[in-house]
């Protein structure tokens, strides 16, 4: 399993030992309010164990525990796209509330983006952020992602309709996508 580090922040594979802490961090409405409904709420230890087992089966690894000073602080991952989008991935992340405001998400996004470009040969990484999640928008902006557009009235969270801010970052060195040749296309 790949490990990525920057100072006190380490991205590592999930361990069975993360189950209890993962459930504690995820079972927080403030986390759930800012992620897709795919994350169960309430979030149980059984949910955590199932998630950990699914992450452990990934090859290559694309979902990582975010560790801060040796403590589980959150999660970050890439959702690999398919077909004509096979060189693209969607990034997603959350940080446990006790760790908010420490710059952890920005460092983690930078580490995983670099991994995606350098190790997975991606050319584009994107994500969508709810209009009310200004903190996540700042993380992406500080990480070099650009706002590509606002999808008006495209999400429904907590019974409210809202906008999605779509951000993306391209692999450094790409100058003209029409001239980029990819070896061994699938």
Legacy VTK file of the C-alpha trace (Angstrom):
# vtk DataFile Version 3.0
C-alpha trace
ASCII
DATASET POLYDATA
POINTS 186 float
0.000 0.000 0.000
1.307 3.417 -0.935
2.017 5.927 1.816
2.184 9.629 1.157
3.534 12.138 3.681
3.902 15.871 4.175
5.088 16.955 7.612
2.696 15.656 10.285
0.203 14.453 7.649
0.295 10.914 6.327
-2.013 9.226 3.836
-2.018 5.495 4.473
-4.149 2.444 3.958
-6.999 1.793 6.359
-6.393 -0.807 9.057
-8.977 -2.887 10.905
-7.755 -0.999 13.982
-9.293 2.204 12.515
-12.837 0.852 12.841
-13.876 2.440 16.150
-12.271 5.845 15.504
-13.581 5.961 11.939
-17.112 5.359 13.216
-16.679 8.057 15.878
-15.478 10.651 13.374
-18.046 9.799 10.671
-21.000 9.656 13.032
-21.201 13.451 13.026
-23.995 15.367 11.333
-21.592 18.220 10.539
-19.557 15.778 8.421
-22.660 14.224 6.847
-24.067 17.665 5.963
-21.101 18.286 3.635
-20.784 14.930 1.872
-23.001 12.910 -0.423
-25.799 10.841 1.058
-23.781 7.744 0.171
-22.189 8.084 3.638
-24.622 6.413 6.061
-26.067 8.446 8.916
-25.912 7.384 11.638
-22.526 5.821 10.906
-21.894 2.609 12.816
-18.835 0.509 13.551
-20.252 -2.052 11.088
-20.359 0.661 8.394
-16.732 1.471 9.225
-15.654 -2.170 9.001
-17.357 -2.656 5.623
-15.742 0.522 4.288
-12.300 -0.497 5.567
-12.595 -3.940 3.960
-13.570 -2.393 0.606
-10.576 -0.031 0.754
-8.202 -2.880 1.560
-9.221 -4.645 -1.663
-8.361 -1.733 -3.956
-5.608 -2.294 -6.492
-4.198 0.199 -7.076
-5.073 1.894 -3.785
-7.194 5.000 -4.308
-8.741 5.559 -0.847
-6.581 6.563 2.093
-6.856 7.259 5.791
-5.656 10.755 6.635
-3.443 10.646 9.687
-2.389 13.777 11.578
0.409 13.420 14.124
-0.243 9.678 14.275
-4.013 9.977 14.782
-6.784 9.124 12.300
-8.165 12.495 11.185
-10.194 11.787 8.041
-10.418 10.113 4.675
-9.534 10.995 1.092
-9.934 9.114 -2.135
-10.203 9.084 -5.884
-13.092 7.625 -7.863
-11.577 6.471 -11.118
-13.690 7.204 -14.176
-14.181 4.836 -17.094
-14.550 4.708 -20.863
-13.514 7.981 -22.541
-13.024 9.492 -19.042
-10.487 6.818 -18.005
-7.703 9.382 -17.446
-9.902 11.335 -15.050
-10.825 10.802 -11.406
-13.108 12.510 -8.920
-11.531 13.417 -5.584
-13.455 13.338 -2.340
-12.427 13.927 1.262
-13.587 14.777 4.748
-11.785 15.772 7.934
-13.043 14.883 11.410
-14.337 17.885 13.342
-11.571 17.830 16.028
-9.079 18.473 13.203
-10.820 21.331 11.385
-8.840 24.488 10.671
-5.382 22.883 10.802
-4.691 22.841 7.051
-4.901 19.046 6.930
-7.339 18.860 4.009
-5.233 21.160 1.823
-2.094 19.056 2.381
-4.011 15.807 1.855
-5.570 17.051 -1.388
-2.122 18.074 -2.622
-0.625 14.683 -1.775
-3.405 12.681 -3.388
-3.530 14.885 -6.478
0.210 14.420 -6.988
-0.212 10.651 -6.515
-3.024 10.607 -9.074
-0.968 12.435 -11.667
2.376 10.727 -11.021
1.427 7.167 -10.035
-1.960 6.637 -11.700
-1.193 8.615 -14.888
-4.319 10.733 -14.579
-4.553 13.930 -16.606
-7.552 15.481 -14.811
-8.908 15.405 -11.267
-12.226 17.050 -10.466
-14.831 17.340 -7.735
-18.140 18.937 -6.918
-18.669 20.939 -3.727
-21.961 22.066 -2.237
-22.496 25.815 -2.495
-22.607 26.215 1.303
-19.305 24.384 1.917
-17.002 27.379 1.624
-14.227 25.670 3.617
-13.920 22.888 1.028
-13.983 25.404 -1.813
-11.017 27.177 -0.189
-9.146 23.873 0.193
-9.458 23.247 -3.529
-8.498 26.797 -4.477
-5.400 26.631 -2.241
-4.544 23.284 -3.860
-4.527 24.778 -7.360
-7.960 23.588 -8.501
-9.917 25.965 -10.701
-13.626 26.626 -10.580
-14.977 25.327 -13.883
-18.596 26.145 -13.320
-21.576 26.263 -11.036
-24.302 23.685 -11.603
-27.359 25.587 -10.461
-29.985 23.768 -8.399
-28.275 20.431 -9.074
-28.109 18.938 -5.577
-30.611 18.091 -2.877
-29.135 17.798 0.612
-31.130 17.751 3.830
-34.285 18.452 1.863
-32.869 21.660 0.386
-31.993 22.276 -3.246
-28.615 23.875 -3.844
-25.846 24.553 -6.309
-22.733 22.487 -6.921
-19.409 24.232 -7.504
-17.349 22.100 -9.905
-13.564 22.323 -9.559
-10.790 20.603 -11.550
-7.039 20.455 -11.841
-5.055 19.293 -14.858
-1.779 17.433 -14.764
1.080 19.917 -14.952
2.793 20.081 -18.319
-0.265 19.539 -20.481
-0.266 22.344 -22.997
-2.773 21.455 -25.687
-5.043 18.504 -25.021
-5.771 18.079 -28.713
-2.101 17.286 -29.320
-1.580 15.029 -26.281
-0.977 11.460 -27.372
-1.704 8.659 -24.936
0.216 5.419 -25.190
-1.708 2.116 -25.212
-5.273 3.415 -25.038
-7.737 0.824 -23.725
LINES 1 187
186 0 1 2 3 4 5 6 7 8 9 10 11 12 13 14 15 16 17 18 19 20 21 22 23 24 25 26 27 28 29 30 31 32 33 34 35 36 37 38 39 40 41 42 43 44 45 46 47 48 49 50 51 52 53 54 55 56 57 58 59 60 61 62 63 64 65 66 67 68 69 70 71 72 73 74 75 76 77 78 79 80 81 82 83 84 85 86 87 88 89 90 91 92 93 94 95 96 97 98 99 100 101 102 103 104 105 106 107 108 109 110 111 112 113 114 115 116 117 118 119 120 121 122 123 124 125 126 127 128 129 130 131 132 133 134 135 136 137 138 139 140 141 142 143 144 145 146 147 148 149 150 151 152 153 154 155 156 157 158 159 160 161 162 163 164 165 166 167 168 169 170 171 172 173 174 175 176 177 178 179 180 181 182 183 184 185
